[in-house]
Amino acid sequence: MKNTYIIDSHEDLAYESLYGKFDYTRSVADNRKYYTGSEKFGCTIGWPEYQKGRVGIVFGTIFMEPPANSNADNKNRETTYETPEDFHAAVCTQLDFYDRLQEEHPDLFRRIFTRTDYDEIVRDLIEQPESEHPVGLVGLMEGCEYLRSFDDLDLYYERGIRLIGPVWAGGRWCAGTKSTVMKDALTDDGKTLLRKMSSLGYVLDVSHMKNRSAMDALDYYDGIAAASHVNCNALLPGFPFERHFNDETIKMLIEHKGVMGVIPFNFFLMADWDREGKTPRSAVTLDTLANHIDHICQLAGNSLTAAIGSDLDGGFGYPEIPYEMNDISDLQKLADILERRGYSDEDVENIFHKNWQRILERALK
């Protein structure tokens, strides 16, 4: 089929720009050439690659390293925090980054606050498929365990955040990926957070929640819910910690008419992937990623839940991505793979953008 555009539900653009120092207005080649930081991976995102891969809308995250994960190399006010006041300041700094990105490069990036903003982006993508377009940016907060005040959620909504993932490591609200001491159930504070989020119209992102916590949150939340970036635990036997969803959680997300973005990170596609380069790149392919898409679709009985949430360049990049990929534009290769498996053009469009469109059209005012 002809290239259909992509909505990517998870990219750490602010974090990587402010800490990793990638400049996403430039090409991947330029970023790799000029990058001098400590990360071992190569950049996979650049504006030319967005255009080549027809990536039309991305969920740009607000993400900071929590205190337990920060280290001497990355302690700065833009990407880490130690106190609730630090957290709030860093959130505002990253929101300022997205504002500047649009102000300084209006032909490249455009923030999406309202349904009108969204409709303009989508109209151009549909009516002018061969032209270059500004990439639409939807705000997503990844982890808010050091939230200063529930009242800050009003400010964050006003400034463009439309989805919130309550946990990253886990703690205050419920158990997350790296929680070791707390119970999986929602805490009283967690329930208060979800009630406040629902009253403002936020989409709940259950990514990074442990399975029991995700199911608790889905059962409790009376608003729109989704998972921006998570893979299928059933296809990852022996995975060393609880990062991905088991079938029971996925089925509950399906029942809530949610959407689940899959991640093209080799370690999240092959449990014994060696990050030091000992595993050949050919061991993980886009077919491996398609297996996770297919697993979700088989559980749902249709193509209305699976989507893409790449998490590029959030802690990984080239070469730790499927063998056929050099950069984000290569996600388009999934279309042919899915078609060979019997997926229709409509199915591919659902997975590439329509499923996330359905969420955004319900959420945006």
N, C-alpha and C positions, 0 to 999 in steps of 0.2 A: 504494500500500500504506500501511497505518497506520505511523506513525513507528516505526522500529526503532532501538534505542539504538546509540550510537557508542562505539568505543574509539579514542582518539586517541593515537598512539604517540610524539608529540614536542611538548612544551610547556615553554618556559623559565620556569616559574612563579617559581622562587626567584630567578633572575637578574633578571627584570623587576621583581619585588617589591622586591628589595634595592637594585638600581641604578635601574631605571626608575620605581620607586615606585608602580607600579600595585597596587591592593588588590583581589585577585580574589574577596574575599568580597562586594564591592559590584557594582553593575551597570556595564555598559559605559558608559552615559550618565553615571553619576557619575564614573567614571574619566576620561572625556574632559573633563568639566567641571572637575575639580580638578587634573588633571595639569599640572605646571609645569616638567617636565624639558626636555632638549634634543632628544629624539626628535621627528621630524617626523610620525610616523604616529599614528593614533588607536588606542586600545585596542580589541581585538576579543573579549576574554574577560571574563566576569563570572559569578558563581554563578547569577544569574537566567537568563542566556543558556545556561549549561550545562543547566539544567532545561528550558528551552524547546526546546533542540535535542537533548535526551535524550543528552547526552554523559555516559556512566556511569563510564568509567575513562579516565584519562590517564596517560601516562608523563611524570612530572615530572622534568626534567633537573637534573643537577649540571653547570653550565657556568660557566667563568670565561674571560675574555679572556687568551690567552697573551701573554707579554711583548712580542712583536713587534707586537701589535695594540692594546695598551693605550695610553691617551693621558691628558692632564691632566684631562680631564673625568670619567674613570671609574676612576681609580686608588684603589681602596679594598680592604680586606682581604676583603670578601665576594665580589667579582666579578672580581678580577684577581690575578695572582701574578707574582713575579719569581724565586723559588727553589722547590725541592721542599718546603721547610718552609712557605712561603707557600701552596703548592698544597694541602697537607694541611690547613692551618688553614682555607682557604676551603671545601674540601669539607665539613669538619665544621660550619662556619658555615651552609652551605646545608642540610645535613641537619638541623641544629638548627631552621632555618626551617620545614621540613616537619613536624618534631615539634611545633613551636608551633602551626602551622596546624591540626593535628588536635586538640591539647589545648585551644586557645582556641575552636575552632569545630567541635566533634565532630558537629554536625548537618549540617555543610557538606562536610567533607573527612574521609576515613578512609584511612590508609596501608595498603598491602597488602604484608605480609611473607610470608605463608604461603598455602597452598592453601585453608585454612579461611577466612582473610580474604577471599580472592577469591570463594570460593563464596557467602559471605554477601552480598557486593555484587551478584553476578549473580543470586542467588535473588530479591532484592528487586526488581531491574530487571525480571525476568520475571514475578513474581507480582503486583507492584503497579505496572504500567506508567503509571498515571495519577498516581501520587504523586510527591512530591519525595523525593530520596534524596541521601545524602552521595556525593560524587564520590570514587571509588577512586583512589589515587595509587600508581603503581608507580615505583620509583626507577631512573633511567637516567643513567649518567655519560657525558657527551659530551666526549671528549678526556681523555687521562691521560698526556700526554707528559712531564710533570714529576712523575710518580709517585715518591714518596719512597722507597718500598720495596715489593717484591712482597708482603711480609707485610701491608702496609696493605690489600690486597684482602680479607683475612679480616675486618678491622674493618669495611670498607665493606659487605661482604655482611651482616654481623651488623646493621648499621644500616639495611638496607633496599634497597641498590642491587641490582638483579637483571639489568640489562643494562649492558654497557660498549661504547662506541664508542671504540676506542683512539686515533683521530686526530680532529683538527679541521683545523688548518692542515697538519699533517703534520710528520714529523721522526724521532723516536727509533725508532719501531716499523716504519714503512713510509711510503710516499708518500701525502700527503693532498691535499686540494683545492688548497692554495696552495704545495705543495712545488715547489722550482725546482732543487735541486742534487742531491738524493739519488735513488738508483735506486728503481724501483717495488717491487722484491722485498722480502719480509719480512726484517728484520735478525735477527741471533741474539737480540737482546733482544726483538724482536717475537715470535719463536717461544716464548721463555721466558714472556712475558706470556700468550700464548694457552694454553700448557700449564697455567699457574696458574689462569687463568679457567675452563678446562674442569674442573679438579679441584674447583673450588668450585661449579660448576653455573651460572655466568653465561651469559647469552645474549650472543653476539657480535653487535654492531651494526656493519655494514660501511659505514654512511653516512660520507660525507666521505673515503673512501678513493678514490684513483685506481683506474681499472678493473683494471689489472694487479695492484695491491696487493689489491683486493677479491677477485679470483679466487685469488690466492695464499693469502689468509687463509681463504677458503672451502675450498680444497683441503687446508689444513693443520689446520683446527680440527675436533676430533672431538666438539664439543658442538652446541648449538642455535645457529643463525645466522639473522639477519634484517637488514633495512635499515629503520630507523625513519623516515627522511625523505629521499627522493631521487626524482627524476623520470627520464623516459626521454630519453636523448640523441638517439635517432632522430627525435624530434619537435622538437628544438631545434637545427636547423642554424645554424651560426655562433655558437653559445654561446661566450663569450670565454675560459672556463677549464674544467678538467675537474672538474665538480661532479656530473654526472649519469651514469647507467649506460648503457652501450651494450648491445645485445641479447645479446652473448655473456655479459656479466656477469649480466644478468637471467636468462638460461637456466640459468646455473650455480646461481644462488640458487633457482630453481624446482626443480632437481635435488636440492637440499639440503632441500627442503620448507620453505623460508624464506618470509617475508612481506615485502612492500615497501610502505611507506606513502608516498603521494604528497602533494605540498606545494602548497597554493593560493596561491602567491606569484607575482605577475604576471611578474616578471623570470625566474622559473624555469618559466614557461609560454610566454613570448614573448621570444626572445633579444634583440630590439632594443627592449624596453620601456624607456621613458625615465622614470627615477626622479624627474626634476624636474617631472613633471606635463604634459609635452608630448603624451604619448600618451593618446588618449581612453580612459576606463575601459571603454567598450563594446567595445574591441578584444580584451579577454580576458574570457571568460565561464566559467561552470561547465561548459559543453560542452567548453571547452578543457581543463579539468582532467579531465573524463570521457574525453577522448582518451587521456590517459596511463593511466588505469585500463584502458581497453579495449585499449591496446597490450600491457600486461602480460598481460591475460587471453587475448589472441590468441596470444601466445608460449607461454603455459602450456597452452592448449587447454581452460581451465576458469577458474573464479573463485576459486581457492584460494590465490592469491599476492597479489593487489592489495588494498590497504587504505588507510587514511587516517593520515597523519603530518603534521599541519598546520603545525607549527613556529610557530604563533601564540603569543605576540607576539614571536618571536625575531628581532628586527632589522627587522621589517616589520609592517604592520597596515593598517588602513583609511587611505587608499583603494587601497593596492597589492594588493588581493585581487580575485578575479573580480567582474564587474559586478553580479551578483545578490546579492552578499554585503555585509552591513553588519557582521556579527559571526559568531561561531562557530556560532550556532544555524542559520545559513543553509546549513550543510553538508547539512542534511536535504533540501534541494532536489535534491541529487544523485540521490536515489532515483527521482524521476519521470523525470529525464534518462536514467538507466540503463534504466529500464523501457521508455521509448520506443525504446531501441536493442535491445530484445529480451531484456534481462536479467530473469530470474525473481525472485520474492520471495526465494528461497533464495540466489540470486547476490548480491542486495543485502545480505542479512544476512551473508553471507560477507565482503563488502567492508567493511561497516560495523562488524562486531565479531567474527564467528566465526573469522576467520583469526587475529586476534591472540589470541582466546581459546585457540585450539589451541596457540599458542606458550606462553602463560602456563600452561596446564594441563600442558604437558610440563616447564616450568621450575620451577614453584613446588612446594615440599616441604610 
